[in-house]
Amino acid sequence: MTAFFERAGPRWYNIPAHRPFAQDLARGLHDALSPFGPEALSEAIVLTPTRRGARALADAFISAAGGKAVLPPQMRPLGDLEEGEPPFEPGDLALDLPAVIEPLKRRFELTRLVADHEHLLEGRTLTAAAALELADALGGFFDSVQIEEAEIEGRLADLVDSELAEHWQVSRTFLEAAASGWRHRLADLGVVDVSERRVRLLRRLAETWSLNPPQAVLVAAGSTGTAPATRALLAAVASAPRGAVVLPGLDEGLADKAWAKVDVQHPQGALKRLLDEAGVTKNDVAVWPASIAADSRGRWRRRLVNEALRPAEETADWLRVIDSLRAEGAKEGIDPIAEGFDGLSVLTARTEEEASTAAALLLREALETPERTAALVTPDQTLARRVTAKLARWGVIPDSSAGEPLAGCRCGALCGLVSRLAIDPLDPVVQLAIVKHPYVRMGREAEALAEAARTLELKGLRGPRAQTWERLEAKLAPHAEAAALARDLRALAEALQAPFAEGLASPAEATRLIAATMESLCRGPDGALGELWTGPGGEAMSRLLSGLIRESDGLPPASPRGFADLLERLMEGETVRAGGSTHPRLRILGAIEARLVRADRLVVAGLEEGVWPRGAPLDPFLSRPMRERLGLPSPERRIGLAAHDFAQAACAPEAILLHTERREGAPAVKSRWLWRLETLARGAGVAIPSRTEVLDWVAALDEPGAPEPAKRPAPVPPVADRPRKMAVTRVETLTRDPYAVWARDILKLYPIDRPDVAADVRARGTAIHKAFELFAERFPGAVPADAAEVFEGLYLEALAEAGLPQEALAREAALAREAALWVADLERERRADGRKIHVELYGELAVRAPAGEFVVTARADRIEQTADGEGHILDYKTGKAPSKKEVETGFSPQLTLTAAILQAGGFADLGPLRPGELTYLEITGRRPAGKIECRAAGEESGFAVAMAVEGLEQLIARYDQPDQPYISRTAPQFVKARVSDYDHLARVFEWSTSGEEGEE
């Protein structure tokens, strides 16, 4: 049998899309070269598109040799050729080529170039982060020019004509200056771009092999030849004496009429251009020998997928094609449509979370069969990371190419937190995240830091934030360790902010402080830095920060927020691959990597428009006509490449096509390729199988079992544990929601505020009480002429102390002014008869009860004592006061029970007084600024007091009964507008929606 390299015609081969590329390639090479001795295979040279493809091919040679030891060929990735590695010797091709500029240095140099030409952008002022963003786009433009070998020198001047918008003229001017400046800068540094150097190496290699071709077997496999230099090299390989090019998934069955209409968006677009430039027709390409000899299962799938993706103008022939396929299959006694869709299925998930869980389950299911392999193929790295996290629940770590963004690593997260500390040092969330970071020690033992951090959190950072360091330290004054921790944080934050004292700082200086602060945070009591700069994440972070210090001279100065944005963008561009031990039968691959790698089961995910395929990228510098004039490819070319990768993956023996109905909360559009496959199937009168049972697995994975709604809780604590002393506000709670009394007063479960909770509502109530109290203390008699100004100042000062931020204080000032004017008039009117004003007085009243004496207490906001022995009780509200009905029915007994205490002489400083007006003061600052809501007066007050005391005695007597439960929400009609701190504990939603809600 003639070996593949002895073919008389063009040595261009194809491995069909339904065949495992790496396995067929390895088997073909092994079978062809084994007769020439064991050294023949090791002398061969194989070029693959990527390093991962080379590794997959190396693994495939083990299978091809039947598990025996074998010396594989020299395998090198086309996209990463280096001097000193075969197929060329050190210095042969790269002797006079400059070194490659380091990627990070290139980003900074381009950013500096953008900043230097900022004046060309029509007065636009660039921050450091904006300059970096524009520099990345500029770097992409230079890469495209170098890869396509487009000549732009001298052509940019005439690039814009009168038909284009004026802003393209600005873009052209900027590009012309930037291209010239970059060329000179690279020359000064004595380096070249990596894309330019790679193109030169490929060109030189093609020229060398054309003039002096290798005599060994030479194979280029898996490349679609998208770059001109790559196409030239492939042509040189095919022309070598023992050379061959092996293409991935050429559709040799596509009709000539359809082939002629293949464009850049078609899956065969890149291969068509490659063959056209090489002077080879589609019919000249032979099937790779190992693929011919192998089982032909899957060829019908390949035919169906290729037909579904044929040029849009040719889809009118789909019905004719279906009939033709069925006629062809009839000769073999099979239905080719059913055969083609056998092993292919579609799964529609509702959300990204459901999709990632479904993908993880499908991969995990495949591992149940010994030796069975599985892979996830997706261009969506976020989805890949989600699936990796889902697989961790079973202790399975896939071999993933997605990696992890540097910002997601522990070291990167700490760096981001430190940069945010410079923006807002008093942000409680940032402070807590820092002191709880696993690397942070701050000179303390881990246990001591954890205890201090816990106290700092509970006593200083939860609830409304402290507006100054002094207020935070005052809150922590009784807690020495927590106060010391806050002082250390303050010192670090002030040092971080020092370079930004005038608003801007150089990125290099800011970076030094960021790095120094990270080390200060992580230094233990022995001075060691722990794991800060260790591991892949720490090393990557160290390289990034050192590069930023070394290379960022000339970048625009940055504000704290601008520098944090700059760091965030830099970290977004860095991917960390941890490596380590991974499962040998499970992989997560990008779309390009999947060309050469095949598994028994492929989960093809991310099939939504904008994901796979991605939308055409926006070019900030060039319009489509401008790109065409420069000889640059259209943005749609990558759609054709993505379509080719999809076709390869969809032809796997078992392929599950996974798409999501919603992404990031918004509806998602199904990928065009999936639409085409489903449309073709409907035209053939069949349906693509669906794996809907997987969604049942997803639902069952964390399913707690049959739903058993919680019953309305009714705890019955021992009488001895029930409270014998209660404030009037807690009596109100006992009336409305006894369960909350059980949780708080008996179990002692106290709610904890969230860090940095909004202070607006609570602050107003606290501030009004404080302002009234201080005003009465300062002016117990006559009201001063400037009463409104005084009260306004007291109120705003109390708001600040209550934690209201400055921006909210500015908004509150107008309301405070209106409220103060209303209060000043109120004080003058109510004090006109010379009554005495008492504020914040404490009183208590003992009542008889079956289980012994019960004491009810009150702290009255305000009691006005008249000369005739009457006491008016006022309570301040910044919201809606209880209605008269709520007071009369006993569901809001605060005023009436306070009056009962007053009548019984429970306020020691006053003695017994006759209850007068029972009034709520609603103070809002709006229109009207305040309202007087009197709920009882005169004899009516006395009657209300008697009823309140009677109701209290009955209430306490009931709860002195051993079998009386503390039921949740006994008066729901008065609670619906309120949310209890214990509703989640009582599982109110569950039992109330099951029909149990109602009065006791």
Secondary structure, DSSP 8 states (H G I E B T S, - for coil): ---GGG-SS--EEEE-TTS-HHHHHHHHHHHHHGGG-HHHHHH-EEEESSHHHHHHHHHHHHHHTTT------EEEEGGG--TTSTTS-TTTTTTT--EE--HHHHHHHHHHHHHHTGGGSTT----HHHHHHHHHHHHHHHHHHHHHT---TTTSTT---TTS-HHHHHHHHHHHHHHHHHHHHHHHHTEE-HHHHHHHHHHHHHHHHHHS--SS-EEEES----SHHHHHHHHHHHHSTTEEEEEES--TTS-HHHHHT--TTSTTHHHHHHHHHHT--GGG-EE-HHHHHS--TTHHHHHHHHHHTS-GGGGGGHHHHHHHHHHHHHTTTS-HHHHHHTTEEEEEESSHHHHHHHHHHHHHHHTTSTT--EEEE-S-HHHHHHHHHHHGGGT---EESS-EEGGGSHHHHHHHHHHHHHH-TT-HHHHHHHHTSTT--TTS-HHHHHHHHHHHIIIIIBBS--SSHHHHHHHTTT-HHHHHHHHHHHHHHHHHHGGGTTS-B-HHHHHHHHHHHHHHHH--TTS--TTTT-HHHHHHHHHHHHHHHHH-TTS--B-HHHHHHHHHHHHHT-EE-------TTEEEE-TTGGGT---SEEEEE--BTTTSS------SS--HHHHHHHT---TTHHHHHHHHHHHHHHTSSSEEEEEESEETTEE--B-HHHHHHHHHHHHTT----B-THHHHHHHHHT--SS------------GGGS-SEEEHHHHHHHHH-HHHHIIIIIS-------BT---HHHHHHHHHHHHHHHHHHH-SSS--TTHHHHHHHHHHHHHHHTT--HHHHHHHHHHHHHHHHHHHHHHHHHTTT--EEEEEEEEEEEE--TTS-EEEEEEEEEEEE-TTSEEEEEEEESS----HHHHHTTSS-HHHHHHHHHHTT-STTT---EEEEEEEEEE-SSSSSEEEEEEE-THHHHHHHHHHHHHHHHHHHHHTSTT----S-S-GGGTTT---TTHHHHTHHHHHHTT--S--
